[in-house]
Amino acid sequence: MSRAAQSVLDLVCLGIGMMLGAGVFVTTGFVAATMAGPAVVLSYAVAGMSALLSSLCYSEFAVRMPLVGGAYTYVNAVFGEYLAWVTVANLILEYILANAAAIRGFAPYFSMLLNQPSGTFITPWMGYSLDWWAFGLCLAITCLLTLGTKESARFNVILTLLHVLLVVFIIIAGFTKSKPANAQPFFPFEVRGVFNGAALVFFSYIGFDSVACSAEEVRNPSRDLPLGILGALGVVTACYMLMAAALVMMVPLAGLDKGAAFAAAFASVGMDWARYIVALGAVMGIITTTLVGMYATSRLLAAVGRQHILPPLLARVHPRLATPYIATILQGVAAALIALFTDFADLAEMVSISTLFAFWMVALALIWHRYCQPRGATPLLQHQAVVGAHMGVIVAASLAFTIVYQLHPNHWIGMVVCAAVGVAATASLQLCCKQHNAPTLYGVPLFPYVPALSVGVNAFLLGQLQKPAYERFGIWTAVITLFYIMYRCAWSYRCYR
């Protein structure tokens, strides 16, 4: 793959394109109306901080290991092949479903743009709602990505910049019709509603890790990757908070629409024409989200194919186009078929747990990598046992905090005790254990507190998910474990012969 294809601007646009999708146009109104009220602005701030913690961990790993593959590469280097396979297999599924879910939202917004009913471009067939627009767009984006990184990067930069301009327009137009009195009371669902809302709007930030997947195609990884990840996250967080603030000050809480909140809000203040701008912004967000998501998925498949955990042909790079064309085509066709037959709501319910699991694993991997994976001699088993014990306490304290919050939300003493234990374990880890692999170029600030806090925050957000998400995660993990055992055994036998 072309090593000098991506600049800092390309990386920032890559992250913005993945994160600043259509979700903000739907999620904001729902969270404000049912969970947080006007304090949805703080929900986005809390979610942005949690994404920042994970992004810092990703940035250090991306600088240390500037290889395609993201979370798979990092977890594989630290915890071994099986846990890396479980992590990346869930991420691959998550990306493909997320791509299908995003592109499935194109037709309703496109219908709004043309002033047509939302179901205009949906074809009923044998109990299915076929979306040929989603199918065709998936294939078109697949072709664009197959043609080359530079071509798709230029297209993404142009589309992302236009999308950001439209978002800025929505923010400015919204504030011209805003009334601070509409944002009162600010905490109608109390402070707890802010955190419940943060657990939901966090998924609007999923995608910054796609920047790390392009590490091999960056000119200066040690400088450009952290700037790309943090730059994209900063722009997106600012846009989300400003859009949320404009919405809750345009319309009082009782008048918020749970679905098309921004379109309804503009209509209620006499700016019905602005709903077309909202629709155009959503359409552009859907296209950029799908483009970047399919880009990241193809790079993950190529990385796994390179390790022979999946067929090696997935890692094959086109000699002229310099792209992993087989991986790109296969995941594009899979997303297109899923988007054609599956409703957006069904897909959206499945897109969550795997990404948080990957973030959780990367934070743990960074702690172990710093303390127990030196460039020289391996530390004594006693040192590894002490580090492992500290990490176990941090994980246990995080899970205990989440369980107490879920079962006894008003039991603040229990949550404070759990948090104190986690902080004490982190401080003890810093004071009692020697780092055997300190970074030389870029390192996470306030180590090990930042990755430990990332472990806690991701555990907390995992605790907000419903039972079906865990059932799907368990079934999928069992399937991919069986595949791993059978395929790797067969591959090892062939290599032995």
C-alpha positions in Angstrom: 0.0 0.0 0.0 1.2 3.5 -0.7 3.1 4.7 2.3 3.0 8.5 1.7 -0.6 8.8 0.6 -2.1 10.4 3.8 -1.4 13.8 5.3 -2.5 15.2 8.6 -5.5 16.9 6.9 -6.4 13.5 5.3 -6.3 11.8 8.7 -8.4 14.5 10.3 -11.0 14.3 7.5 -10.8 10.5 7.8 -11.8 10.7 11.5 -14.4 13.4 11.0 -15.9 11.5 8.1 -16.4 8.4 10.2 -17.6 10.2 13.4 -19.6 13.1 12.1 -22.3 11.0 10.4 -26.0 11.1 10.4 -26.3 9.8 13.9 -26.1 13.2 15.5 -29.3 14.3 13.6 -31.2 11.4 15.2 -29.5 10.7 18.6 -29.5 14.3 19.9 -33.3 14.7 19.9 -34.0 11.3 21.4 -31.5 11.7 24.2 -32.6 15.2 25.0 -36.3 14.2 25.1 -36.0 11.0 27.1 -32.7 11.0 29.1 -30.9 14.3 29.6 -33.0 17.2 28.6 -31.0 20.4 27.7 -28.1 18.7 29.6 -27.5 16.6 26.5 -24.8 19.1 25.8 -22.9 17.7 28.8 -23.7 14.2 27.7 -21.7 14.9 24.5 -18.9 16.4 26.6 -18.7 13.3 28.9 -18.8 11.0 25.9 -16.1 13.1 24.2 -13.9 12.8 27.2 -14.3 9.0 27.3 -13.5 8.8 23.6 -10.4 11.0 24.2 -9.1 8.5 26.8 -9.3 5.7 24.2 -7.9 7.8 21.5 -4.8 8.6 23.5 -4.2 4.8 24.0 -4.7 4.3 20.3 -2.3 7.1 19.4 0.6 5.6 21.4 0.2 2.2 19.9 -0.2 3.7 16.4 3.2 5.5 16.8 4.9 2.4 18.3 3.4 0.1 15.6 2.6 2.1 12.5 1.0 -0.9 10.8 -2.3 -1.5 9.2 -4.7 -3.3 11.5 -5.4 -1.0 14.4 -6.7 -2.9 17.5 -5.8 -6.3 16.0 -2.2 -5.3 15.6 -1.9 -3.9 19.1 -3.7 -6.7 21.0 -1.9 -9.4 18.9 1.5 -7.9 19.9 0.6 -7.9 23.6 -1.9 -10.6 24.4 -1.4 -13.0 21.5 -3.2 -14.2 18.5 -6.5 -15.6 19.9 -7.5 -12.5 21.9 -6.5 -10.4 18.9 -8.7 -12.5 16.7 -11.7 -12.2 19.0 -11.2 -8.5 19.1 -10.8 -8.0 15.4 -13.5 -10.4 14.4 -16.0 -8.4 16.5 -14.7 -5.2 15.0 -15.0 -6.5 11.5 -18.6 -7.5 12.2 -19.3 -4.2 13.8 -17.8 -2.2 10.9 -19.7 -4.1 8.3 -23.0 -3.8 10.2 -22.3 -0.1 10.9 -21.6 0.5 7.2 -24.8 -1.2 6.2 -26.8 0.7 8.9 -25.4 4.0 7.9 -26.0 3.6 4.2 -29.5 2.3 4.9 -30.3 5.7 6.3 -29.6 7.4 3.0 -32.9 6.8 1.3 -35.1 8.5 4.0 -33.0 11.6 4.1 -32.7 11.7 0.3 -36.5 11.5 0.2 -36.7 14.4 2.5 -34.3 16.3 0.3 -36.6 15.7 -2.7 -39.7 16.6 -0.5 -41.0 13.0 -0.9 -42.4 10.6 1.7 -39.6 8.7 3.6 -40.6 5.3 2.1 -40.5 6.5 -1.6 -37.3 4.6 -2.5 -38.0 1.4 -0.5 -39.4 -1.6 -2.3 -41.5 -4.2 -0.4 -40.7 -7.8 -1.3 -41.7 -11.0 0.5 -41.7 -9.4 3.9 -38.5 -7.5 3.3 -38.0 -3.8 2.6 -35.5 -3.7 -0.2 -33.3 -0.6 -0.4 -31.7 -0.5 -3.8 -30.2 2.9 -3.2 -28.2 1.5 -0.2 -27.1 -1.5 -2.3 -26.0 0.7 -5.3 -24.2 3.2 -3.1 -22.3 0.5 -1.2 -21.0 -0.9 -4.5 -20.1 2.5 -5.8 -18.1 3.4 -2.7 -16.4 -0.1 -2.9 -15.3 0.8 -6.5 -14.0 4.1 -5.4 -11.9 2.6 -2.6 -10.6 -0.1 -4.9 -9.3 2.5 -7.3 -6.8 3.8 -4.8 -6.2 5.5 -1.5 -5.3 8.9 -3.0 -8.5 9.0 -5.0 -10.8 8.0 -2.2 -8.9 10.4 0.2 -9.4 13.4 -2.1 -13.1 12.5 -2.4 -13.4 12.1 1.4 -11.7 15.4 2.1 -14.0 17.4 -0.3 -17.1 15.7 1.0 -16.1 16.0 4.7 -15.3 19.7 4.3 -18.6 20.4 2.7 -20.4 18.4 5.4 -18.6 20.4 8.1 -19.7 23.6 6.4 -23.3 22.4 6.4 -23.0 21.5 10.1 -21.6 25.0 10.8 -24.6 26.5 8.9 -27.0 24.5 11.0 -25.4 25.7 14.2 -25.4 29.3 13.2 -29.0 29.2 11.9 -30.1 27.4 15.0 -28.5 30.0 17.4 -30.2 32.9 15.5 -33.5 31.4 16.6 -32.4 30.3 20.1 -33.9 31.4 23.4 -31.9 30.5 26.6 -35.2 30.2 28.5 -36.0 27.1 26.4 -33.0 25.3 28.0 -34.6 25.5 31.5 -34.7 23.5 33.6 -31.3 22.3 32.5 -31.3 19.0 34.5 -35.0 17.8 34.2 -33.8 14.1 34.6 -31.2 15.0 37.2 -27.4 14.4 36.9 -27.9 10.7 36.3 -29.6 11.5 33.0 -26.4 13.1 31.8 -24.5 9.9 32.2 -27.3 7.7 30.8 -27.3 10.0 27.8 -23.5 9.9 27.5 -23.6 6.1 27.2 -25.9 6.4 24.2 -24.3 9.4 22.4 -20.9 7.8 22.9 -21.6 5.8 19.8 -21.6 8.9 17.8 -17.8 9.0 18.4 -17.1 5.5 17.1 -14.7 5.8 14.2 -11.6 7.6 15.5 -9.9 4.2 15.5 -10.2 4.1 11.8 -7.4 6.7 11.6 -5.1 4.2 13.3 -5.9 1.6 10.6 -4.2 3.8 8.0 -0.8 3.8 9.8 1.2 2.3 6.9 -0.1 5.0 4.6 1.0 8.0 6.7 4.0 10.2 5.9 5.2 10.8 9.4 3.4 8.4 11.8 4.9 9.6 15.1 3.6 13.2 14.4 0.7 12.8 12.1 -1.2 10.0 13.8 -1.7 11.7 17.2 -2.5 15.0 15.4 -5.0 13.2 13.1 -6.8 11.3 15.9 -7.0 14.2 18.4 -7.7 16.8 15.7 -10.7 14.9 14.4 -12.0 14.2 17.9 -11.7 17.9 18.9 -13.6 19.1 15.8 -16.4 16.5 16.2 -16.9 17.1 19.9 -17.2 20.9 19.3 -19.7 20.3 16.5 -21.8 17.9 18.6 -21.9 20.2 21.6 -22.8 23.3 19.6 -25.5 21.4 17.6 -27.0 20.1 20.8 -27.0 23.6 22.4 -28.6 25.1 19.3 -31.4 22.5 19.3 -32.3 22.7 23.0 -32.4 26.5 22.9 -34.6 26.5 19.7 -37.4 24.4 21.2 -38.5 23.7 24.8 -38.2 20.2 26.1 -41.9 19.4 25.6 -41.7 20.3 21.9 -38.6 18.2 21.0 -39.1 15.6 18.3 -37.4 12.3 19.1 -36.7 11.4 15.5 -36.0 14.2 13.1 -35.3 16.7 15.9 -33.4 19.4 13.9 -35.8 19.4 10.9 -38.8 19.7 13.3 -37.1 22.4 15.4 -36.4 24.6 12.3 -40.0 24.1 11.1 -41.3 25.1 14.5 -39.4 28.4 14.5 -40.6 29.3 10.9 -37.5 28.0 9.1 -39.1 25.1 7.3 -36.6 25.6 4.4 -33.8 24.7 6.7 -34.9 21.1 6.9 -33.5 20.6 3.4 -30.1 21.7 4.7 -30.5 19.2 7.5 -31.3 16.5 5.0 -28.3 17.5 2.8 -26.0 17.4 5.8 -27.3 14.0 6.8 -26.8 12.6 3.3 -23.3 13.8 3.2 -22.6 12.4 6.6 -23.9 9.0 5.6 -21.7 8.9 2.5 -18.5 9.9 4.4 -19.3 7.6 7.3 -19.7 4.6 5.0 -16.6 5.6 2.9 -14.3 5.7 5.9 -15.9 2.7 7.6 -15.4 0.5 4.5 -11.8 1.8 4.2 -11.1 0.8 7.8 -12.8 -2.6 7.3 -10.7 -3.5 4.3 -7.5 -2.6 6.1 -8.5 -4.8 9.1 -9.2 -7.7 6.8 -5.9 -7.2 5.0 -4.0 -7.2 8.4 -5.7 -10.5 9.5 -5.1 -12.1 6.1 -1.4 -11.1 6.4 -1.2 -13.1 9.6 -2.9 -16.1 7.9 -5.8 -16.1 10.4 -8.1 -15.5 7.5 -7.2 -16.6 3.9 -3.9 -14.8 2.8 -5.5 -13.6 -0.4 -7.3 -10.9 1.6 -3.9 -9.3 2.1 -3.2 -9.2 -1.6 -2.4 -5.7 -2.8 -3.1 -4.7 -6.4 0.2 -4.0 -8.2 -1.0 -0.8 -9.9 -3.7 0.6 -7.6 -1.8 -0.3 -4.4 -5.0 -1.2 -2.5 -6.1 -4.5 -0.8 -8.6 -5.0 -3.6 -9.9 -8.4 -2.6 -10.6 -7.4 1.0 -12.2 -4.2 -0.2 -14.5 -5.9 -2.7 -15.6 -8.7 -0.3 -16.5 -6.4 2.6 -18.2 -4.0 0.2 -20.4 -6.7 -1.3 -21.2 -8.1 2.2 -22.3 -4.6 3.4 -24.3 -4.0 0.3 -26.3 -7.2 0.6 -27.0 -6.6 4.3 -28.1 -3.1 3.6 -30.4 -4.3 0.8 -32.4 -6.6 3.0 -32.0 -5.4 6.6 -33.9 -2.6 8.2 -31.9 0.3 9.8 -33.4 -0.3 13.3 -32.5 -4.0 13.2 -28.9 -3.1 12.3 -28.6 -0.2 14.8 -29.4 -2.5 17.7 -26.4 -4.8 16.9 -23.8 -2.0 16.5 -22.3 -1.3 19.9 -20.7 -3.9 22.2 -17.8 -5.0 19.9 -16.3 -1.5 19.6 -16.3 -0.9 23.3 -14.8 -4.3 23.9 -11.9 -3.4 21.5 -11.4 -0.1 23.3 -11.2 -1.9 26.6 -8.7 -4.4 25.3 -6.5 -1.8 23.8 -6.3 0.2 27.1 -5.4 -3.0 29.0 -2.8 -4.0 26.3 -1.1 -0.6 26.6 -0.6 -1.0 30.4 0.8 -4.6 30.0 3.0 -3.5 27.0 4.6 -0.7 29.0 5.3 -2.7 32.1 6.0 -6.2 30.8 7.2 -6.1 27.2 10.6 -4.6 27.1 12.8 -4.3 24.0 15.5 -6.3 25.7 15.3 -9.1 28.3 11.9 -10.3 29.5 11.0 -9.2 33.1 10.9 -11.8 35.8 7.6 -13.7 36.3 7.3 -12.1 39.7 7.2 -8.7 38.1 4.6 -9.8 35.6 2.5 -11.4 38.4 2.5 -8.1 40.3 1.5 -6.1 37.3 -1.2 -8.6 36.4 -2.5 -8.4 40.0 -2.7 -4.6 39.8 -4.5 -4.8 36.4 -6.9 -7.4 37.8 -7.8 -5.1 40.7 -8.4 -2.2 38.3 -10.7 -4.3 36.1 -12.5 -5.7 39.2 -13.0 -2.2 40.7 -14.4 -0.9 37.3 -16.8 -3.8 37.0 -17.9 -3.4 40.6 -18.5 0.3 40.1 -20.7 -0.5 37.1 -22.7 -3.2 38.9 -23.3 -1.0 41.9 -24.5 1.9 39.6 -26.9 -0.5 37.7 -28.4 -2.2 40.8 -28.2 0.6 43.4 -27.9 4.0 41.5 -28.3 6.0 44.7 -25.7 4.0 46.7 -22.9 6.6 46.3 -20.8 5.2 49.1 -20.4 1.9 47.2 -19.4 3.7 44.0 -17.0 5.9 45.8 -15.3 2.9 47.5 -15.0 1.1 44.1 -13.5 4.2 42.5 -11.1 4.7 45.4 -9.9 1.1 45.1 -9.3 1.6 41.3 -7.4 4.8 41.9 -5.3 3.2 44.7 -4.5 0.2 42.5 -3.4 2.5 39.7 -1.2 4.6 42.0 0.3 1.4 43.5 1.1 0.2 39.9 2.9 3.5 39.2 4.9 3.5 42.4 5.7 -0.2 42.8 6.2 -1.4 39.2 9.0 -0.4 36.9 8.2 0.4 33.3 10.3 -1.8 31.0 9.1 -0.2 27.7 8.8 3.6 28.1 8.0 5.4 24.8 10.7 7.3 22.9 8.5 9.3 20.5 5.0 9.7 21.8 3.5 8.4 25.0 0.1 8.7 26.7 0.2 11.5 29.3 -0.4 10.8 32.9 0.4 7.1 32.5 -1.0 4.7 33.9 -3.9 6.8 35.0 -5.3 7.6 31.5 -5.4 3.9 30.3 -6.7 2.8 33.7 -9.5 5.4 33.5 -10.2 4.3 30.0 -10.7 0.8 31.3 -13.1 2.1 33.9 -15.1 4.3 31.5 -15.4 1.6 28.9 -16.5 -0.9 31.5 -19.1 1.6 32.7 -20.5 2.1 29.1 -20.5 -1.6 28.5 -22.7 -1.9 31.6 -25.3 0.4 29.9 -26.0 -2.1 27.1 -29.0 -4.4 27.1 -29.2 -8.2 27.4 -29.6 -8.9 23.6 -26.2 -7.2 22.9 -24.5 -9.6 25.2 -26.3 -12.6 23.8 -25.2 -11.6 20.3 -21.6 -11.0 21.5 -21.5 -14.5 23.2 -22.9 -16.3 20.1 -20.6 -14.5 17.7 -17.5 -15.1 20.0 -18.3 -18.8 20.1 -18.6 -19.0 16.3 -15.4 -17.1 15.6 -13.6 -19.3 18.3 -14.7 -22.4 16.5 -13.6 -21.0 13.1 -10.2 -20.0 14.6 -9.6 -23.5 16.0 -10.6 -25.2 12.7 -8.9 -22.8 10.3 -5.7 -22.4 12.2 -5.3 -26.1 12.8 -5.8 -26.8 9.1 -3.3 -24.0 8.1 -0.7 -25.2 10.6 -1.0 -28.8 9.3 -0.5 -27.5 5.7 2.5 -25.5 6.8 3.9 -28.6 8.6 3.4 -30.8 5.5 
